[in-house]
Amino acid sequence: MSLNAGVNRTTKKCAYCGKSEQSATREHIIPSAIARTISSPRTFHVNREIFFDGDATIKDTCSLCNNVKLGELDNRLTTAAKPWFGKWLRDEDFSVTLHVDWQTLARWLLKVSFNSARAAKAHDLAALTAQRKFMLGEGEAPRKLLILGGLIRSHRLTPHEKQLIRTEQDWFDPEMNRTAHTVLPRLPEKLSISRAVLIQHLAFMILKPVRGYSLGVNLRRLEQATGFRVVERKADNVTLGPTKDDALDVVEASIRAKFDAYRKEYGAQQAPTVLK
């Protein structure tokens, strides 16, 4: 009889509950039901600076957390967002109401951000890890956690831009799903969590200041500068209005110098999920 009999070398601890499971399941960074609303989805991984076909996943979640607790959370958000997929903002008066409460939205945004941070080994991983119980619906919402929301407008292409990306279409729509760390002017050292999550034209920032710090006047300035608005904690529904960003702004900011090469190679209508 081998001395190693009964030892499973592939047993891993679940990233969410911490319990050991013989075989971890694949957790989608962006839920597959959302990611697959985009034709020919591609993923851009910032650390490796490459594009690859298909959805982004990470294999470190137990089946109970992935398929039951987090799966139910994904279903609630997908149901709330689905009526607005593919409805592009080309009118300044356009608004969207999601039938989802603040608590559910906060849990889901943190979960997506936590998935992304683990995949990219991001510097804010520890701060997000501390919120795992809340993500699973088993703990209280973090104090001072803030959600800002808004809509990303479509971009009307200039003749030069149409030529550059080889399209006859007049509009560049935000047909992309993204999750990324976001740097806010004058605030980087004041925030333990600073993340953006974009689901097509639905855009959110999730912020948590360091202990002892209040965003105060900086938050009002941020709202004025970006057009994002704070989602109230007591909200049973979330109404989003236009931000000051359009589809070209958010893509160019996310992949920087890669954007021009990407536009030339893949065209405007195959924008990627971005990991940062």
ZAMARGU-4260 file (C-alpha; in steps of 0.2 Angstrom, whole numbers, plus 5000, padded with zeros to 4 digits):
<rodrens>
0) 5000/5000/5000 | 5007/5017/4995 | 5011/5029/5009 | 5002/5042/4998 | 4986/5032/4997
5) 4970/5043/4999 | 4980/5059/4997 | 4972/5070/4983 | 4985/5082/4977 | 4973/5092/4967
10) 4962/5097/4982 | 4960/5116/4982 | 4953/5129/4994 | 4938/5138/4987 | 4942/5157/4984
15) 4925/5162/4992 | 4921/5150/5006 | 4939/5144/5010 | 4933/5126/5011 | 4943/5112/5002
20) 4936/5103/4987 | 4943/5089/4977 | 4940/5098/4960 | 4937/5117/4959 | 4925/5123/4946
25) 4927/5137/4933 | 4920/5154/4938 | 4916/5166/4924 | 4924/5183/4927 | 4909/5191/4918
30) 4894/5179/4919 | 4893/5168/4903 | 4874/5174/4900 | 4881/5192/4899 | 4897/5189/4890
35) 4889/5179/4876 | 4877/5193/4872 | 4891/5199/4862 | 4895/5191/4845 | 4912/5183/4844
40) 4918/5188/4861 | 4936/5191/4864 | 4946/5194/4880 | 4960/5206/4882 | 4972/5202/4897
45) 4982/5217/4902 | 4996/5208/4911 | 5000/5197/4897 | 4995/5210/4884 | 4986/5197/4872
50) 4969/5194/4865 | 4961/5177/4866 | 4944/5170/4860 | 4930/5166/4872 | 4925/5170/4890
55) 4938/5174/4904 | 4937/5161/4918 | 4946/5157/4934 | 4946/5139/4941 | 4946/5141/4960
60) 4928/5141/4966 | 4919/5126/4974 | 4903/5120/4966 | 4892/5126/4980 | 4898/5144/4979
65) 4899/5144/4960 | 4883/5135/4955 | 4872/5140/4969 | 4876/5155/4979 | 4885/5165/4966
70) 4875/5157/4952 | 4859/5164/4959 | 4867/5181/4961 | 4872/5181/4943 | 4854/5176/4938
75) 4847/5191/4947 | 4858/5204/4939 | 4857/5196/4921 | 4838/5196/4923 | 4838/5215/4928
80) 4851/5220/4914 | 4845/5209/4900 | 4831/5221/4894 | 4844/5234/4890 | 4856/5224/4880
85) 4859/5231/4863 | 4849/5247/4866 | 4862/5260/4863 | 4862/5277/4870 | 4862/5290/4855
90) 4850/5302/4864 | 4855/5313/4878 | 4838/5310/4887 | 4840/5291/4887 | 4839/5283/4904
95) 4838/5265/4911 | 4830/5258/4926 | 4837/5241/4933 | 4825/5232/4944 | 4838/5227/4957
100) 4842/5233/4975 | 4858/5241/4981 | 4863/5226/4991 | 4862/5214/4977 | 4870/5226/4965
105) 4885/5229/4977 | 4887/5210/4980 | 4888/5207/4962 | 4900/5221/4957 | 4912/5216/4971
110) 4911/5198/4965 | 4915/5202/4947 | 4929/5214/4954 | 4936/5200/4965 | 4936/5187/4950
115) 4946/5200/4940 | 4958/5204/4954 | 4962/5185/4956 | 4965/5183/4938 | 4976/5198/4936
120) 4984/5196/4954 | 4979/5214/4957 | 4986/5225/4971 | 4968/5227/4978 | 4965/5208/4980
125) 4967/5209/4999 | 4954/5222/5001 | 4942/5213/4989 | 4945/5196/4998 | 4939/5204/5014
130) 4922/5206/5007 | 4919/5188/5002 | 4906/5184/5015 | 4895/5199/5009 | 4897/5193/4991
135) 4890/5176/4996 | 4875/5185/5005 | 4882/5179/5022 | 4888/5196/5030 | 4884/5214/5031
140) 4888/5227/5018 | 4905/5235/5020 | 4904/5252/5028 | 4907/5267/5017 | 4906/5256/5001
145) 4900/5267/4987 | 4892/5263/4970 | 4891/5276/4956 | 4882/5272/4940 | 4878/5279/4923
150) 4877/5275/4904 | 4891/5275/4891 | 4885/5284/4875 | 4888/5278/4858 | 4901/5287/4848
155) 4897/5295/4831 | 4912/5290/4820 | 4921/5303/4809 | 4925/5299/4791 | 4943/5296/4796
160) 4938/5284/4810 | 4927/5275/4799 | 4941/5272/4787 | 4953/5268/4801 | 4942/5254/4807
165) 4936/5248/4790 | 4917/5251/4793 | 4903/5259/4784 | 4893/5261/4801 | 4890/5278/4808
170) 4891/5273/4826 | 4903/5264/4837 | 4893/5256/4851 | 4899/5251/4868 | 4897/5232/4864
175) 4909/5226/4877 | 4910/5220/4895 | 4924/5226/4905 | 4930/5225/4923 | 4946/5235/4928
180) 4954/5244/4942 | 4951/5263/4940 | 4962/5277/4945 | 4954/5293/4951 | 4963/5310/4951
185) 4969/5315/4968 | 4962/5300/4977 | 4972/5284/4973 | 4980/5283/4990 | 4963/5286/4999
190) 4954/5271/4991 | 4956/5253/4996 | 4944/5248/4982 | 4942/5257/4966 | 4935/5247/4952
195) 4924/5250/4936 | 4912/5237/4929 | 4905/5240/4912 | 4891/5229/4905 | 4889/5236/4887
200) 4882/5254/4890 | 4878/5250/4909 | 4893/5257/4919 | 4897/5256/4937 | 4911/5262/4949
205) 4913/5254/4966 | 4923/5263/4978 | 4928/5260/4996 | 4939/5273/5005 | 4953/5268/5017
210) 4948/5268/5036 | 4946/5285/5043 | 4944/5294/5027 | 4928/5302/5019 | 4926/5306/5001
215) 4915/5321/5005 | 4918/5335/4993 | 4929/5324/4982 | 4913/5313/4978 | 4903/5328/4973
220) 4917/5334/4961 | 4918/5316/4954 | 4900/5316/4950 | 4901/5333/4942 | 4916/5329/4932
225) 4911/5311/4926 | 4892/5312/4925 | 4891/5296/4936 | 4879/5297/4951 | 4879/5289/4968
230) 4867/5274/4969 | 4858/5276/4986 | 4859/5262/4998 | 4840/5261/5001 | 4837/5260/4983
235) 4825/5246/4977 | 4828/5250/4959 | 4843/5258/4950 | 4840/5272/4937 | 4855/5277/4926
240) 4858/5292/4916 | 4871/5297/4903 | 4889/5300/4909 | 4901/5311/4900 | 4910/5296/4892
245) 4907/5288/4876 | 4911/5271/4869 | 4928/5277/4861 | 4933/5285/4878 | 4931/5270/4888
250) 4940/5258/4876 | 4954/5269/4873 | 4957/5272/4891 | 4957/5253/4894 | 4969/5247/4882
255) 4979/5262/4878 | 4992/5260/4864 | 4984/5243/4860 | 4968/5252/4854 | 4974/5258/4837
260) 4981/5241/4832 | 4966/5233/4839 | 4954/5244/4828 | 4964/5240/4813 | 4964/5222/4815
265) 4947/5218/4822 | 4935/5232/4818 | 4923/5242/4828 | 4910/5228/4831 | 4921/5215/4840
270) 4926/5224/4856 | 4934/5214/4870 | 4931/5210/4888 | 4946/5218/4897 | 4955/5212/4912
275) 4966/5223/4921
</rodrens>
